[in-house]
Amino acid sequence: MTTVEAPRRAAPAPTAPPAPGAAPDLTAGQVMDRVRAYAAGLPARAPEIERLGRLPADVLDGLKATGLLRAALPSRRGGVELTVPQITRAVDLLARGDGSVAWCAAVALNAAPAAVHLPDEAFTELFPDPGLIAATVLSPTGRAVRRGGDYLLSGRWTQASGITHADRVLAGFQTPDGTPGIAVLDAARVRVTDTWHTTGLRGTGSHDVEAVDLRVPERHTFALVPSGTHGEPPRLRADGLAHKMAGVPLGIGRAALDSARELLAARRPALPRPGVPADLARAESLIGAADAYVYTTLEEAWEARAAGREPERGTAALARQFAHRACREAAQLLYDAVGAAAVYTERTPLDRCLRDLITAGRHVASAEKVLDGVGELRLGGDPSSPHLL
């Protein structure tokens, strides 16, 4: 077992949080424009990102400069006001450039619970600058015992995406009384174990992290209370963090379609087999159907929650799972349609796209188990999974 020597960056200089009610320095439209421009340069960096197994420093700095990573923070904490569909579309745009960058961005946005649940003093202590990035593993696999006003925290957390560039770690744990909680840790104080040798999403650096009797002030922990307790807007709801993950397969699927279309157009006089044009069209229809399903569902859910109503449980999860399945099927069709040329990773991203989709689809928020949960809901059951929203 080996540990990862993550490149440590100097912490950003602290900046004062905006005054209550102050307008953010970026609008949603500006963030989306910056994401679109930034994503256009990612395909050229994608082979390097996969080879390194992490995001290079300048790629990470470019991502931060878009303002997207502040989209999950309240405005009083320096956040930018994006809706859930906008955040998902931003992740989608990033994934069209590189799946690992998109995944890391989506995971970093999961720091929203800390911004919502921590008292002002504790949040400012942990996040003196909104540019600090958190890796999040919210499953309560850690264990804690009390020592005065602190906890001694021990545990191992798997697949901590972005840990190679994270400043903080949001780690789930069981409190001494058995209730789940979240601890916000300094990433420099956890041990990173070199485990991320995978089929796809290799550039996310999703290694395991460990802690043994790590002293954590109780003020740096919080419980995930039922949504609405703090009056947070829908984009900040802790129970809806999985929604934006649908952007990952949609963007990767579009990247595969773009690449296959370009390759096949150049070979149109001598296509590999007669059915190739139909497979290209079939793949486009699968990705288009998934796109429409996801964004229609998210828009309806956003409108319902903004109006104080709860959308039908399970619908967004079903659309998200369908997006993973449909885009993976589309990428496989495109891979087969292109033929032997698909295996040359320096010529086309098709191989990486297919592998990234396979790996992304194993995430608990999008795996086939979601279908069991939604089906149970529709038959009158009440499954407890937080990923069925």
C-alpha positions in Angstrom: 0.0 0.0 0.0 1.4 3.4 -1.0 0.5 6.9 -0.2 0.0 9.8 -2.7 2.3 12.8 -2.6 -0.2 15.4 -3.6 1.2 18.6 -4.8 0.4 21.2 -2.2 -0.5 24.7 -3.3 -0.2 27.8 -1.3 -3.4 28.7 0.3 -5.1 31.7 -1.3 -4.9 35.0 0.5 -7.9 35.4 2.7 -10.5 37.8 1.3 -13.2 39.4 3.3 -16.7 37.9 2.8 -19.2 40.2 1.1 -21.4 42.3 3.3 -24.9 40.8 3.9 -27.1 41.6 0.9 -24.2 42.7 -1.3 -24.3 41.7 -4.9 -21.9 39.0 -6.0 -19.1 40.1 -8.3 -20.3 37.6 -11.0 -23.7 37.0 -12.5 -25.0 33.6 -13.5 -24.7 34.6 -17.2 -21.0 35.6 -16.7 -20.2 32.3 -15.0 -21.8 30.3 -17.8 -19.9 32.3 -20.4 -16.6 31.7 -18.5 -17.4 27.9 -18.2 -18.1 27.7 -21.9 -14.9 29.4 -22.8 -12.8 27.4 -20.3 -14.3 24.1 -21.4 -13.4 24.8 -25.1 -9.7 24.4 -24.1 -10.1 21.2 -22.1 -10.0 18.6 -24.9 -6.3 19.5 -25.6 -5.5 18.9 -22.0 -7.5 15.7 -21.5 -4.7 13.2 -22.3 -2.4 14.9 -19.9 -5.0 15.0 -17.1 -5.6 11.3 -17.5 -1.9 10.5 -17.6 -1.2 12.5 -14.4 -4.2 11.1 -12.6 -5.1 14.6 -11.3 -5.9 18.1 -12.5 -2.8 20.1 -13.3 -2.4 23.3 -11.3 -3.2 25.7 -14.2 -6.3 23.6 -15.2 -7.5 23.9 -11.6 -6.8 27.6 -11.5 -8.8 28.1 -14.7 -11.7 26.2 -13.2 -11.7 28.4 -10.1 -11.6 31.5 -12.3 -14.9 30.6 -13.9 -16.7 31.2 -10.6 -18.6 27.9 -10.9 -17.2 26.5 -7.7 -18.9 29.2 -5.8 -22.3 28.4 -7.3 -23.2 26.2 -4.3 -22.4 28.9 -1.7 -25.0 31.3 -0.4 -24.4 34.9 -1.6 -23.5 36.0 1.9 -20.6 33.6 1.7 -19.4 34.9 -1.6 -21.6 32.6 -3.7 -23.0 33.1 -7.2 -26.7 32.7 -7.8 -27.1 29.8 -10.3 -30.1 27.6 -10.5 -29.9 23.8 -10.3 -30.5 23.4 -14.0 -27.8 26.0 -14.7 -25.3 24.3 -12.4 -26.0 21.0 -14.2 -25.6 22.6 -17.6 -22.2 24.0 -16.5 -21.1 20.5 -15.4 -22.4 19.3 -18.8 -20.2 21.8 -20.6 -17.1 20.9 -18.6 -17.7 17.2 -19.3 -17.9 17.8 -23.0 -14.3 19.1 -22.6 -13.1 16.5 -20.1 -15.0 14.1 -17.8 -12.5 14.3 -15.0 -12.6 18.0 -14.7 -16.4 18.0 -14.7 -16.5 15.3 -12.0 -14.1 17.2 -9.8 -16.1 20.4 -10.2 -19.4 18.6 -9.4 -17.9 17.0 -6.2 -16.4 20.3 -5.1 -19.8 21.8 -5.3 -20.9 19.3 -2.6 -19.3 21.6 0.0 -22.7 23.4 0.1 -23.8 21.7 3.4 -20.9 23.3 5.3 -21.9 26.7 4.0 -25.5 26.1 5.1 -25.1 24.3 8.4 -21.9 25.6 10.0 -22.2 28.7 12.2 -20.6 31.9 10.8 -17.6 31.8 13.0 -16.7 28.2 12.3 -17.3 28.6 8.5 -15.0 31.6 8.4 -12.4 29.8 10.4 -12.4 26.8 8.0 -13.0 28.7 4.7 -11.3 32.1 5.1 -11.5 32.3 1.3 -14.4 31.0 -0.9 -11.7 29.7 -3.3 -10.8 26.9 -0.9 -11.8 23.5 -2.4 -13.3 20.6 -0.5 -13.3 16.9 -1.4 -16.5 15.3 -0.1 -17.2 11.8 1.1 -20.4 12.1 3.0 -21.2 8.4 3.8 -20.7 8.1 7.6 -17.9 5.5 7.5 -15.8 7.3 10.2 -16.1 6.8 13.9 -15.6 9.4 16.7 -15.1 9.4 20.4 -15.3 12.6 22.6 -12.3 14.2 24.2 -13.4 17.3 26.0 -15.0 19.6 23.5 -13.4 17.8 20.6 -13.8 14.5 18.7 -11.1 12.0 18.0 -12.0 10.8 14.5 -10.8 7.6 12.8 -11.9 6.0 9.6 -11.2 5.4 6.0 -13.2 7.1 3.2 -13.2 5.7 -0.3 -13.1 7.5 -3.6 -12.4 11.0 -2.3 -12.6 12.7 -5.7 -10.3 15.7 -6.1 -8.3 14.9 -2.9 -5.0 15.6 -4.8 -6.0 19.3 -5.0 -8.4 19.7 -2.1 -7.8 22.1 0.8 -10.6 20.6 3.0 -12.3 17.2 3.3 -16.0 16.8 4.3 -16.0 13.4 5.8 -19.1 11.5 7.1 -18.8 9.8 10.5 -20.9 8.3 13.3 -21.0 10.4 16.4 -20.6 8.6 19.8 -24.4 8.5 20.1 -24.7 6.8 16.8 -26.1 9.6 14.7 -24.4 10.6 11.4 -22.4 13.8 11.1 -20.0 15.6 8.8 -16.6 16.7 9.9 -14.7 19.4 8.0 -11.0 18.4 8.0 -7.8 20.1 6.8 -6.8 18.0 3.8 -3.2 18.2 4.9 -4.0 16.2 8.0 -5.4 13.1 6.4 -3.4 10.2 4.8 -4.1 9.8 1.1 -3.8 6.1 0.0 -2.9 5.4 -3.6 -6.0 3.4 -4.7 -7.3 5.1 -7.9 -6.2 2.8 -10.6 -9.4 2.6 -12.7 -11.1 2.1 -16.0 -12.2 5.7 -16.4 -12.2 9.2 -14.8 -8.6 8.6 -14.0 -7.9 12.3 -13.8 -10.1 12.8 -10.8 -7.5 11.4 -8.4 -10.3 9.7 -6.3 -8.0 8.0 -3.9 -9.0 6.8 -0.4 -8.2 8.9 2.7 -7.6 7.8 6.2 -7.4 9.3 9.7 -6.5 7.8 13.0 -7.5 9.6 16.2 -7.5 12.9 14.4 -8.6 15.7 16.8 -11.5 17.6 15.4 -13.1 20.5 17.2 -16.8 19.8 17.6 -17.5 23.3 16.1 -16.0 21.9 12.8 -18.7 19.3 12.6 -22.4 19.4 11.8 -25.4 17.2 11.2 -27.4 17.1 8.0 -30.7 18.2 9.3 -33.8 18.0 7.1 -33.8 20.4 4.2 -35.6 23.6 4.8 -34.5 24.0 8.4 -32.1 26.8 7.5 -34.4 28.2 4.8 -31.8 27.5 2.1 -32.8 28.0 -1.6 -33.3 24.9 -3.7 -29.8 24.9 -5.2 -28.3 24.5 -1.7 -30.4 21.7 -0.4 -28.2 18.9 0.9 -30.7 16.3 -0.3 -30.4 17.4 -3.9 -26.6 17.3 -4.4 -26.8 14.5 -6.8 -28.9 16.4 -9.4 -25.9 18.1 -11.1 -24.2 14.7 -11.7 -26.5 14.1 -14.7 -24.4 16.7 -16.5 -21.4 14.4 -16.5 -22.7 11.7 -18.9 -24.5 14.2 -21.1 -21.3 16.2 -21.7 -19.2 13.0 -22.2 -21.8 11.7 -24.6 -21.7 14.9 -26.7 -17.9 14.7 -26.8 -18.1 11.1 -28.1 -20.7 12.1 -30.7 -18.6 15.1 -31.9 -15.5 13.0 -32.3 -17.3 10.1 -34.1 -19.1 12.5 -36.5 -15.8 14.1 -37.4 -14.0 10.8 -38.0 -16.9 9.3 -40.0 -17.5 12.4 -42.1 -13.8 12.2 -43.2 -14.3 8.6 -44.2 -17.7 8.9 -45.7 -16.8 7.4 -49.1 -15.6 4.3 -47.4 -17.4 3.7 -44.1 -16.6 0.5 -42.1 -20.0 -1.0 -42.8 -23.5 -0.1 -44.2 -25.2 0.4 -40.9 -22.8 3.1 -39.6 -24.9 6.2 -40.5 -27.9 4.7 -38.7 -25.8 4.0 -35.6 -24.6 7.6 -35.6 -28.1 8.8 -35.8 -29.3 6.4 -33.1 -26.5 7.6 -30.8 -27.5 11.2 -31.3 -31.2 10.3 -30.5 -30.2 8.6 -27.3 -28.1 11.5 -26.1 -30.8 14.0 -27.2 -33.5 12.1 -25.4 -31.4 11.9 -22.2 -30.7 15.7 -22.4 -34.4 16.5 -22.8 -35.4 14.2 -20.0 -32.9 15.5 -17.5 -33.4 19.2 -18.1 -37.2 19.1 -18.4 -37.2 17.2 -15.0 -34.8 19.6 -13.4 -36.6 22.7 -14.6 -39.9 21.3 -13.2 -38.3 20.4 -9.9 -36.7 23.8 -9.6 -39.9 25.6 -10.3 -41.8 23.5 -7.8 -39.2 24.0 -5.0 -38.9 27.7 -5.8 -42.7 27.9 -5.3 -42.5 26.0 -2.0 -43.7 22.7 -3.3 -42.0 19.3 -3.3 -41.5 17.7 -6.7 -42.4 14.0 -7.2 -39.7 12.0 -5.4 -37.6 9.8 -7.7 -38.2 11.6 -11.0 -34.9 13.4 -11.2 -33.1 10.3 -10.0 -34.7 8.3 -12.8 -33.7 10.9 -15.4 -30.2 10.9 -14.1 -29.8 7.2 -14.2 -31.3 7.1 -17.7 -28.7 9.7 -18.8 -25.9 7.4 -17.7 -27.4 4.4 -19.3 -28.3 6.1 -22.6 -25.1 8.0 -23.0 -23.0 4.8 -22.3 -25.1 3.0 -24.9 -24.6 5.8 -27.4 -20.8 5.9 -26.8 -20.6 2.1 -27.4 -22.5 2.5 -30.6 -20.1 5.3 -31.7 -17.1 3.3 -30.7 -18.2 0.3 -32.8 -19.2 2.5 -35.7 -15.8 4.1 -35.9 -14.1 0.7 -35.9 -10.4 0.1 -35.2 -9.7 3.9 -35.2 -11.5 4.2 -31.9 -8.6 2.5 -29.9 -6.0 5.2 -30.7 -6.3 7.5 -27.7 -4.1 10.2 -29.2 -6.4 10.5 -32.3 -9.8 10.4 -30.7 -11.3 10.7 -27.2 -13.8 7.9 -27.9 -12.0 5.2 -25.9 -11.6 7.6 -22.9 -15.3 8.7 -23.2 -16.5 5.2 -23.1 -14.3 4.3 -20.1 -15.3 7.5 -18.3 -19.0 6.7 -18.7 -18.6 3.2 -17.5 -16.8 4.4 -14.3 -19.2 7.4 -13.7 -22.2 5.0 -14.0 -20.9 3.0 -10.9 -21.6 6.0 -8.6 -24.3 5.3 -6.1 -26.4 8.2 -7.3 -26.6 6.8 -10.8 -26.1 3.0 -10.6 -28.8 0.5 -11.5 -29.9 0.3 -7.9 -31.6 3.6 -8.4 -34.1 1.8 -10.6 -35.0 -0.6 -7.7 -35.6 2.4 -5.4 -37.8 4.4 -7.8 -39.7 1.3 -8.7 -40.4 0.6 -5.0 -41.5 4.2 -4.6 -44.0 3.9 -7.5 -45.4 0.7 -5.9 -46.1 2.4 -2.6 -42.8 1.7 -0.7 -40.7 4.2 1.1 -37.0 3.5 0.4 -34.6 5.6 2.5 -31.9 6.4 -0.1 -31.1 10.1 -0.3 -30.3 9.6 -4.0 -33.9 9.2 -5.0 -34.9 12.8 -5.3 
